[in-house]
Amino acid sequence: MILIGPRLFTARLRPRYARCLPRSWKAAVVGERWFYQNDQEWIGIVERLKITHCPHCNAMGTLNRHGVLYGFDNSNDDSNTQQRTLRARRIFCSNRDRLRRGCGRTFSVWLAHKIRRFSLTTRTLLTFLQHAVTGSISRAVQAVNYPRSERTFQRIWKRFDRAQSCIRTALLGRGPPPELPAASARRPVAAQVLDHLQASFPNTDCPITAFQLATRSFFI
């Protein structure tokens, strides 16, 4: 049985900040975001829907599939083009049954290599960040070769910069951070975060994807 604890966050306190809560709270708090990697994992989630609690109202037996979310990104590893791809699947907590009435709200189960409100996949984001910590944003944009302006990538960097404290807190639960990188790194603190991420998920194709699966929250 999948048990998703009662919602302990207000609308102003987003679920991703659960990573910053004290360890004693973490047993009682489970993030609202769900992730899956492939069709087999999605089928497993669907098969357990009727014994899964709603993350909003905690009702059980009320969850149903409710469509899909599509978007445009570079999922086919061709960073110079965008294609319409599946990003997430919707779940509905049914409020139409008199015996088992849910809350009528919906939530999404995201593919693990997608990031909400991002047209970049996790792999492209990682490539950009790895180049940005060692050089300029302009050169990182050229390395990614993605059809977005430099200003867009500046905003992405700022979003990563603001999220570093929460990312560090989440990674500390998996092990201590590595030593600060060599002085050649232009942004040594941010480089340490990426090194810590790689050290926490060493045997994965993309550590950001593994991070989202492990923490059940978006990387940024």
C-alpha positions as CSV (number, residue, x, y, z in Angstrom):
1,M,0.0,0.0,0.0
2,I,1.2,3.5,-0.8
3,L,0.5,5.9,2.0
4,I,0.7,9.5,1.3
5,G,0.4,11.5,4.5
6,P,-2.1,14.3,5.2
7,R,-1.3,17.5,3.6
8,L,0.7,19.6,6.0
9,F,1.5,22.5,3.6
10,T,-0.5,25.6,2.9
11,A,-0.7,27.0,-0.6
12,R,2.1,29.4,0.2
13,L,4.4,26.7,1.4
14,R,5.3,24.5,-1.6
15,P,5.8,20.8,-1.2
16,R,9.4,21.0,-2.3
17,Y,10.3,22.8,0.9
18,A,9.6,19.6,2.8
19,R,13.2,18.7,2.1
20,C,14.2,21.4,4.6
21,L,12.1,20.1,7.5
22,P,13.8,18.5,10.5
23,R,14.5,14.8,10.2
24,S,12.0,13.9,12.9
25,W,9.2,15.4,10.7
26,K,10.1,13.5,7.6
27,A,8.4,10.2,8.7
28,A,5.1,12.1,8.9
29,V,5.5,14.2,5.7
30,V,5.4,12.7,2.2
31,G,5.6,15.1,-0.8
32,E,2.6,15.5,-3.0
33,R,4.7,15.0,-6.2
34,W,4.8,11.6,-7.8
35,F,7.3,10.5,-10.4
36,Y,7.8,7.5,-12.6
37,Q,10.5,6.5,-15.1
38,N,8.8,4.2,-17.6
39,D,5.5,2.6,-18.6
40,Q,6.0,-0.4,-16.3
41,E,6.3,1.9,-13.3
42,W,3.2,3.8,-14.4
43,I,1.2,0.5,-14.7
44,G,2.3,-0.3,-11.2
45,I,1.0,3.0,-9.9
46,V,-2.3,2.5,-11.7
47,E,-2.8,-1.0,-10.3
48,R,-2.4,0.4,-6.8
49,L,-4.7,3.5,-7.2
50,K,-7.6,2.0,-5.3
51,I,-5.5,1.2,-2.3
52,T,-3.7,4.6,-2.4
53,H,-4.6,7.6,-0.2
54,C,-5.3,10.9,-1.9
55,P,-2.6,13.4,-1.0
56,H,-5.1,16.1,-0.6
57,C,-7.9,14.6,1.5
58,N,-6.4,11.3,2.6
59,A,-9.4,9.3,1.2
60,M,-8.7,5.9,-0.1
61,G,-10.5,4.1,-3.0
62,T,-11.3,7.4,-4.8
63,L,-8.4,7.9,-7.2
64,N,-8.9,7.5,-11.0
65,R,-6.9,8.3,-14.1
66,H,-7.7,11.7,-15.5
67,G,-5.9,12.3,-18.7
68,V,-2.4,13.4,-19.6
69,L,-0.2,16.6,-19.8
70,Y,1.7,17.3,-23.0
71,G,4.4,19.9,-23.6
72,F,7.4,20.7,-25.8
73,D,10.9,19.9,-24.9
74,N,14.1,18.1,-26.2
75,S,13.3,14.6,-24.9
76,N,14.8,12.9,-27.9
77,D,18.3,14.1,-26.9
78,D,18.4,16.5,-29.8
79,S,18.8,19.7,-27.9
80,N,18.4,21.9,-31.0
81,T,14.8,21.0,-31.6
82,Q,11.6,20.7,-29.6
83,Q,8.9,18.1,-30.0
84,R,5.5,17.5,-28.4
85,T,6.0,14.9,-25.7
86,L,4.2,13.4,-22.8
87,R,5.2,15.2,-19.5
88,A,2.8,13.9,-16.8
89,R,-0.4,11.9,-16.2
90,R,-3.3,13.3,-14.2
91,I,-5.1,11.6,-11.2
92,F,-8.5,12.6,-10.0
93,C,-9.9,12.1,-6.5
94,S,-13.5,11.4,-7.4
95,N,-16.3,13.2,-5.5
96,R,-19.1,11.6,-7.5
97,D,-19.6,8.4,-5.4
98,R,-21.9,8.8,-2.4
99,L,-20.3,6.0,-0.5
100,R,-16.7,6.9,-1.0
101,R,-16.7,10.6,-1.6
102,G,-13.3,12.2,-2.4
103,C,-12.3,15.9,-2.5
104,G,-12.7,16.4,-6.3
105,R,-9.1,17.6,-6.7
106,T,-6.5,16.4,-9.2
107,F,-2.7,16.0,-9.1
108,S,0.0,14.9,-11.6
109,V,2.3,12.0,-11.8
110,W,5.4,13.3,-13.6
111,L,7.9,11.6,-15.8
112,A,11.1,11.7,-13.7
113,H,13.2,13.4,-16.4
114,K,10.7,16.3,-16.7
115,I,10.6,19.5,-14.6
116,R,7.4,21.5,-14.1
117,R,7.3,24.8,-16.0
118,F,10.5,23.9,-17.8
119,S,11.0,23.1,-21.5
120,L,14.4,21.6,-20.6
121,T,14.8,18.0,-19.6
122,T,16.8,17.1,-16.6
123,R,19.8,15.9,-18.7
124,T,19.9,19.3,-20.6
125,L,19.6,21.2,-17.3
126,L,22.5,19.2,-15.9
127,T,24.7,19.9,-19.0
128,F,23.9,23.7,-18.7
129,L,24.7,23.8,-14.9
130,Q,28.0,21.8,-15.4
131,H,29.2,24.4,-17.9
132,A,27.9,27.4,-16.0
133,V,29.8,26.6,-12.8
134,T,33.1,26.5,-14.7
135,G,32.6,29.3,-17.1
136,S,30.2,32.0,-18.1
137,I,26.5,31.7,-18.7
138,S,27.1,32.6,-22.4
139,R,29.4,29.7,-22.9
140,A,27.1,27.4,-21.1
141,V,24.2,28.4,-23.4
142,Q,26.5,27.7,-26.4
143,A,27.4,24.3,-25.1
144,V,23.7,23.3,-24.6
145,N,22.8,24.6,-28.0
146,Y,19.1,25.0,-27.1
147,P,16.7,27.4,-28.9
148,R,16.3,29.8,-26.0
149,S,17.7,33.2,-25.3
150,E,20.6,33.8,-22.9
151,R,18.2,35.8,-20.7
152,T,16.1,32.6,-20.3
153,F,19.1,30.7,-19.1
154,Q,20.0,33.6,-16.7
155,R,16.6,33.1,-15.1
156,I,17.2,29.3,-14.9
157,W,20.5,29.9,-13.2
158,K,18.9,32.2,-10.7
159,R,16.2,29.6,-10.0
160,F,19.0,27.0,-9.3
161,D,20.9,29.5,-7.1
162,R,17.8,30.1,-5.0
163,A,17.2,26.4,-4.6
164,Q,20.7,25.5,-3.5
165,S,20.0,25.5,0.2
166,C,17.1,23.1,-0.1
167,I,19.1,20.9,-2.5
168,R,21.9,20.8,0.0
169,T,19.6,19.8,2.8
170,A,18.1,17.0,0.8
171,L,21.5,15.7,-0.2
172,L,22.9,15.7,3.4
173,G,20.5,12.9,4.2
174,R,22.4,10.7,1.7
175,G,25.9,11.6,2.8
176,P,28.3,14.5,3.6
177,P,29.3,17.0,0.9
178,P,32.6,16.7,-0.9
179,E,35.4,19.1,-0.5
180,L,35.2,22.5,-2.3
181,P,36.4,22.2,-5.9
182,A,39.6,23.7,-7.1
183,A,39.9,27.4,-7.4
184,S,39.6,27.1,-11.2
185,A,35.8,26.7,-10.8
186,R,34.2,30.1,-11.4
187,R,31.4,29.4,-9.0
188,P,32.9,27.0,-6.4
189,V,29.9,26.8,-4.1
190,A,27.5,25.9,-6.9
191,A,30.1,23.4,-8.2
192,Q,30.2,21.7,-4.8
193,V,26.4,21.3,-5.0
194,L,26.7,19.5,-8.3
195,D,29.6,17.4,-7.0
196,H,27.5,16.4,-4.0
197,L,24.6,15.5,-6.3
198,Q,26.8,13.3,-8.5
199,A,28.3,11.7,-5.4
200,S,24.9,10.9,-4.0
201,F,23.7,9.3,-7.2
202,P,26.9,7.9,-8.7
203,N,25.5,5.0,-10.9
204,T,22.7,6.8,-12.7
205,D,22.4,8.2,-16.2
206,C,21.2,11.6,-14.8
207,P,21.6,12.5,-11.1
208,I,18.9,15.1,-11.4
209,T,16.4,12.5,-12.5
210,A,17.5,10.2,-9.6
211,F,17.2,13.2,-7.2
212,Q,13.6,13.8,-8.2
213,L,12.7,10.1,-7.8
214,A,14.4,9.9,-4.4
215,T,13.1,13.1,-2.9
216,R,9.7,13.0,-4.7
217,S,10.1,16.7,-5.5
218,F,11.4,18.8,-8.4
219,F,15.1,19.7,-8.5
220,I,14.3,23.4,-8.9
